[in-house]
Amino acid sequence: MATFISVPLKKSSEVDLVKPLSKFVTASYPTGEDQAEYIRSVEELNKLRKSALGRPLDKHESSLEILMRYYDQLCAVEPKFPFSENQLCLTFTWKDAFDKGSLFGGSVKLALASLGYEKTCVLFNGAALASQIASEQNLDSDEGLKAAAKYYQLASGAFGHIKDTVLSALNREPTMDISPETVGTLSLIMLAQAQEVFFLKATSDKMKDAIIAKLANQAADFYSDAIKQCQYKENLPKYIYFQEVFPVLAAKHCIMQANAELHQSILAKQKKHFGEEIARLQHATELVKTVASRYDEYVSVKDLSDKISRALTAAKKDNDFIYHDRVPEVKDLEHIGKAALVKATAITPPLSAKFTDLFEKMVPMAVQQSMSVYSQRKAETVNRLVGTMREATNLCNGVLASLNLPAALEDLSGDSIPQSIVEKAHAIVQQGGLQSIEQLIRDLPELLTRNREILDESLKMLDDEESTDSELRSKFSQRWNRTPSGDLYKPLRAEGGNFRSVLDKAVQADQVVKERYNTHCEMIALLCKPEAELTAAIPSANPAKTLQGSEVVSVLRSQLSQLEEVKREREVLEAEIKGVTFDMSSSFLTALAQDGAINEEALSMSQLDQSYGSYSQRVQASLRSQEELLGNVQASHQEFSSLKQSNSEANDREEVLKKLASAHDSYVEITNNLREGTKFYNDLTEILLKFQNKCSDIVFARKTERDELLKELQQSIAREPSAPSFSVPAYQTNPTPTAAGPTPAPRTVFQPQQPQAKAQPPERPPPPAFTTQAASAPGNPPSNQPQPVNPPPMAPPSMAQGPPYPTYQGYPGYAYQMPMGYNPYAAYGQYNMPPTMQPNMQPYVPYQQAPAPGQGSYPGAAPTQQHPYIYQQQPQQPPPQPYYPQQ
């Protein structure tokens, strides 16, 4: 008995991993050594998949090593790429391992954009190949037994792992071969076979009978659990595979139980319990007889049966002549103990001894996402600090411009341009003047339009695919069993909505900048003119030379100098804040390794506080210093203004100088805003292009999945009957005689007893011998001529032309059938019977009828037209009981 069960492998369709993964690497990592290395690793991963799944695998450990290495690589790469339907979409298609398919429809298969589905199917193939390798081992050697036990336990663990993880990995109903019920049953079968191998090892090592009995009894218990799984699960009996496996499991259950009883009987004999010995041997005999009678075509038990028979004969002989011990009932025997030496192998990657991660340098997606969020938090912190300082600087410039400082201190003569105004005019001319600003303003709408077009085109792709998906869903209803596009595109639509909101806010900001430019455009143009024209445009006033040596002027100049120093310190501080760098990836990796998850917010906030806490304090100190200096400046300016001679010409000149100073500050701010806006739109273009590629990739994957699903639906529709099934009336049925009945299904010890078959009618008597002359007698009408329904009576001939045909008593309601094409009574008017019976008889008419069920027709019979024939029962004889049971 060396029959072991193995599992067939699943088959997968080819998938190109290079293109989508390389595209993700190119988009996510900058050009350099790391990017090139990752692309090479992607190519190696694609080759590894082809080696593991793209060719038939030998039943050898090297093939299993390739499968396990690919599984380990999938486990390692899963957290490093965003595999999902709406991000990095890779569709994997696998066929049902047990479904053989039909001629036109093909086998059942499932396509999913899930790496968890790929992992599950690869692990299933690893378990199946392990079972095949184990079944090929030589169980006559210790090495073969050890290898078989190892691979059966590995297969059991892999099937058990799939049972626990398949539903969460797929998030939908799997095919039947990887459903929890199926793989759970396979796991039990593999565990039972591993226990059986340990029993064989103990037997070959001639261990104690008590240990062997416990091992065998445990194996029988494992087989019993597997049988229950096969028997009571709803869908498993539909598989032809499990219909073939079930008898083997039932036979092995009986065999292991018989072995347990055999070795326990030896133990009973050693304890002088001879009655128990006989009872156990008798029970073992019954078990092997059950196997021999019901499952002989699957498992041979001749050797075991002979061994038990010899032991039982010797035990009975000794007990009858010597011991006379009472033989107990089987139910009264003490239960045999159990010893489980097998355990399903835990599936903890890496399973391959030769595994090396192809993407070892690539950080997991959880770390990448945490790094992205950290970068956003860092940018917000930097922008907040820098923005606070810039707002303070603008406030300072606005206050000084409103006070006409420092121009008021430089314009004591009243007829020359203040030096600060001259410097500001030169600075504007050097930066391009009005032409530079106007060019930046003209470029903004073009950049905005380009970004809007990219965003609209991306969302239109999603809309078109979703519309097609909705139409097909309404057409096929429940058969269109894939994720609705509307649900799948929700994250992308939310992202697109955010982009649209950002663009709308950008348009508003652009409008504010344009309005501010229009307000200061005239003064900016004046600053761009030559110095002579600028001098002529500024009104002259009476000189205030009396204030040149006053103390208040010296105080104001000192205070303005201090404000300029504060501004310069802010520029240095801004550069330092922007230059702060810290690599958070190591912290995130450590947290992921220790806790299995990353608390990004806590880690990021802690690091940001540590990195920017001191800078925040320095910014606040600068604000307080500026506020104090501006208060002093305003007080000193008030005193200066009271001392300064006031008249209308001086007021007009001071007003123009204020506008010129304010125009310079506005020019600088507007230029910075426009350049930042241009950079913003260019950066947003790159982001939107990535968004467009993401939308394009997912739409393409959905179209591929849609085509596959349509193909499957077409095949399933082609397999369906074109009309509903209906029952044929009984009178239209014409059963075809068969030489032998159908082959009965294998019986099992767990199926209910079937009712006995109906008795078959006796065989037809052989046809009588006749001569050619009798067959071709003139009175015999040709077989192809129609016969009258009720022919007139015929007179008996003067002499007999053939022997009389023997009479057979008919059955009520049944007229027996004469041989087709043969009528030996054509020359007779009536049967050659006594005259007393002739008046009750009707003339014979040839009659053809369909053969009775279970009886074949005579060979060589010529086709004739059937006619109704009524055989009149003889009145003087009691009618016999019908042979066939009533329907």
Secondary structure as the mmCIF struct_conf table of DSSP 4:
data_model
#
loop_
_struct_conf.conf_type_id
_struct_conf.id
_struct_conf.beg_label_comp_id
_struct_conf.beg_label_asym_id
_struct_conf.beg_label_seq_id
_struct_conf.end_label_comp_id
_struct_conf.end_label_asym_id
_struct_conf.end_label_seq_id
HELX_LH_PP_P HELX_LH_PP_P1 PRO A 8 LYS A 10
STRN STRN1 SER A 12 SER A 12
HELX_RH_AL_P HELX_RH_AL_P1 VAL A 18 SER A 28
BEND BEND1 TYR A 29 TYR A 29
BEND BEND2 THR A 31 GLY A 32
HELX_RH_AL_P HELX_RH_AL_P2 GLU A 33 LEU A 53
BEND BEND3 GLY A 54 ARG A 55
HELX_LH_PP_P HELX_LH_PP_P2 PRO A 56 ASP A 58
BEND BEND4 LYS A 59 HIS A 60
HELX_RH_AL_P HELX_RH_AL_P3 GLU A 61 VAL A 77
HELX_RH_3T_P HELX_RH_3T_P1 GLU A 78 LYS A 80
BEND BEND5 PHE A 81 PHE A 81
STRN STRN2 PHE A 83 PHE A 83
BEND BEND6 SER A 84 SER A 84
TURN_TY1_P TURN_TY1_P1 GLU A 85 ASN A 86
BEND BEND7 GLN A 87 GLN A 87
STRN STRN3 LEU A 88 LEU A 88
STRN STRN4 PHE A 92 LYS A 95
BEND BEND8 ALA A 97 PHE A 98
TURN_TY1_P TURN_TY1_P2 LEU A 103 GLY A 105
STRN STRN5 LYS A 109 LEU A 112
BEND BEND9 ALA A 113 ALA A 113
HELX_RH_AL_P HELX_RH_AL_P4 LEU A 115 SER A 135
TURN_TY1_P TURN_TY1_P3 GLU A 136 GLU A 136
BEND BEND10 GLN A 137 GLN A 137
TURN_TY1_P TURN_TY1_P4 LEU A 139 ASP A 140
BEND BEND11 SER A 141 SER A 141
HELX_RH_AL_P HELX_RH_AL_P5 ASP A 142 LEU A 170
BEND BEND12 ASN A 171 ARG A 172
HELX_LH_PP_P HELX_LH_PP_P3 GLU A 173 THR A 175
HELX_RH_3T_P HELX_RH_3T_P2 MET A 176 ILE A 178
BEND BEND13 SER A 179 SER A 179
HELX_RH_AL_P HELX_RH_AL_P6 PRO A 180 SER A 204
TURN_TY1_P TURN_TY1_P5 ASP A 205 LYS A 206
HELX_RH_AL_P HELX_RH_AL_P7 ASP A 209 TYR A 232
BEND BEND14 LYS A 233 ASN A 235
HELX_RH_3T_P HELX_RH_3T_P3 LEU A 236 LYS A 238
BEND BEND15 TYR A 239 TYR A 239
HELX_RH_AL_P HELX_RH_AL_P8 ILE A 240 GLN A 270
TURN_TY1_P TURN_TY1_P6 LYS A 271 LYS A 272
HELX_RH_AL_P HELX_RH_AL_P9 PHE A 274 ARG A 294
BEND BEND16 TYR A 295 TYR A 295
TURN_TY1_P TURN_TY1_P7 ASP A 296 TYR A 298
HELX_RH_AL_P HELX_RH_AL_P10 LYS A 302 ASP A 318
HELX_RH_PI_P HELX_RH_PI_P1 ASN A 319 TYR A 323
HELX_RH_3T_P HELX_RH_3T_P4 VAL A 330 ASP A 332
BEND BEND17 LEU A 333 LEU A 333
HELX_LH_PP_P HELX_LH_PP_P4 GLU A 334 GLY A 337
HELX_LH_PP_P HELX_LH_PP_P5 ALA A 344 ALA A 346
BEND BEND18 PRO A 349 PRO A 349
TURN_TY1_P TURN_TY1_P8 ALA A 353 LYS A 354
TURN_TY1_P TURN_TY1_P9 LEU A 358 LYS A 361
BEND BEND19 MET A 362 MET A 362
HELX_LH_PP_P HELX_LH_PP_P6 VAL A 363 PRO A 364
HELX_RH_AL_P HELX_RH_AL_P11 MET A 365 SER A 402
TURN_TY1_P TURN_TY1_P10 LEU A 403 PRO A 406
HELX_RH_AL_P HELX_RH_AL_P12 ALA A 407 GLU A 410
BEND BEND20 LEU A 412 SER A 416
HELX_RH_AL_P HELX_RH_AL_P13 GLN A 419 GLN A 430
TURN_TY1_P TURN_TY1_P11 GLN A 431 GLY A 432
HELX_RH_AL_P HELX_RH_AL_P14 GLY A 433 PHE A 476
HELX_RH_3T_P HELX_RH_3T_P5 SER A 477 ARG A 479
BEND BEND21 ARG A 482 ARG A 482
HELX_RH_AL_P HELX_RH_AL_P15 SER A 485 LEU A 488
TURN_TY1_P TURN_TY1_P12 TYR A 489 TYR A 489
HELX_RH_AL_P HELX_RH_AL_P16 LYS A 490 LEU A 527
TURN_TY1_P TURN_TY1_P13 CYS A 528 CYS A 528
BEND BEND22 LYS A 529 LYS A 529
HELX_RH_AL_P HELX_RH_AL_P17 GLU A 531 ALA A 537
BEND BEND23 ILE A 538 ILE A 538
HELX_LH_PP_P HELX_LH_PP_P7 PRO A 539 SER A 540
HELX_RH_3T_P HELX_RH_3T_P6 LYS A 545 LEU A 547
TURN_TY1_P TURN_TY1_P14 GLN A 548 GLY A 549
HELX_RH_AL_P HELX_RH_AL_P18 GLU A 551 LYS A 578
TURN_TY1_P TURN_TY1_P15 GLY A 579 GLY A 579
HELX_RH_AL_P HELX_RH_AL_P19 SER A 585 ASP A 595
BEND BEND24 GLY A 596 ALA A 597
HELX_RH_AL_P HELX_RH_AL_P20 GLU A 600 LEU A 643
BEND BEND25 LYS A 644 LYS A 644
HELX_RH_AL_P HELX_RH_AL_P21 SER A 648 ARG A 719
BEND BEND26 GLU A 720 GLU A 720
BEND BEND27 SER A 722 ALA A 723
HELX_LH_PP_P HELX_LH_PP_P8 SER A 727 PRO A 729
HELX_RH_3T_P HELX_RH_3T_P7 ALA A 730 GLN A 732
HELX_LH_PP_P HELX_LH_PP_P9 PRO A 735 PRO A 737
BEND BEND28 ALA A 739 ALA A 740
HELX_LH_PP_P HELX_LH_PP_P10 GLY A 741 ARG A 747
TURN_TY1_P TURN_TY1_P16 VAL A 749 PHE A 750
BEND BEND29 GLN A 751 GLN A 751
HELX_LH_PP_P HELX_LH_PP_P11 PRO A 752 ALA A 769
HELX_RH_AL_P HELX_RH_AL_P22 THR A 772 ALA A 775
TURN_TY1_P TURN_TY1_P17 SER A 776 SER A 776
TURN_TY1_P TURN_TY1_P18 PRO A 778 GLY A 779
BEND BEND30 ASN A 780 ASN A 780
TURN_TY1_P TURN_TY1_P19 SER A 783 ASN A 784
BEND BEND31 GLN A 785 GLN A 785
HELX_LH_PP_P HELX_LH_PP_P12 PRO A 786 PRO A 788
BEND BEND32 VAL A 789 ASN A 790
HELX_LH_PP_P HELX_LH_PP_P13 PRO A 791 PRO A 793
HELX_LH_PP_P HELX_LH_PP_P14 ALA A 795 PRO A 797
BEND BEND33 SER A 798 MET A 799
BEND BEND34 GLY A 802 GLY A 802
HELX_LH_PP_P HELX_LH_PP_P15 PRO A 803 THR A 807
HELX_LH_PP_P HELX_LH_PP_P16 GLN A 809 GLY A 810
STRN STRN6 TYR A 811 TYR A 811
TURN_TY1_P TURN_TY1_P20 PRO A 812 GLY A 813
STRN STRN7 TYR A 814 TYR A 814
HELX_LH_PP_P HELX_LH_PP_P17 TYR A 816 PRO A 819
TURN_TY1_P TURN_TY1_P21 MET A 820 GLY A 821
TURN_TY1_P TURN_TY1_P22 PRO A 824 ALA A 827
BEND BEND35 GLY A 829 GLN A 830
BEND BEND36 ASN A 832 ASN A 832
TURN_TY1_P TURN_TY1_P23 PRO A 835 MET A 837
HELX_RH_3T_P HELX_RH_3T_P8 GLN A 838 ASN A 840
HELX_LH_PP_P HELX_LH_PP_P18 MET A 841 TYR A 844
HELX_LH_PP_P HELX_LH_PP_P19 ALA A 850 ALA A 852
TURN_TY1_P TURN_TY1_P24 PRO A 853 GLY A 854
HELX_LH_PP_P HELX_LH_PP_P20 GLY A 856 TYR A 858
TURN_TY1_P TURN_TY1_P25 PRO A 859 GLY A 860
HELX_LH_PP_P HELX_LH_PP_P21 ALA A 861 PRO A 863
HELX_LH_PP_P HELX_LH_PP_P22 TYR A 871 GLN A 874
TURN_TY1_P TURN_TY1_P26 PRO A 875 GLN A 876
BEND BEND37 GLN A 877 GLN A 877
HELX_LH_PP_P HELX_LH_PP_P23 PRO A 878 PRO A 882
BEND BEND38 TYR A 883 TYR A 884
HELX_LH_PP_P HELX_LH_PP_P24 PRO A 885 GLN A 886
#
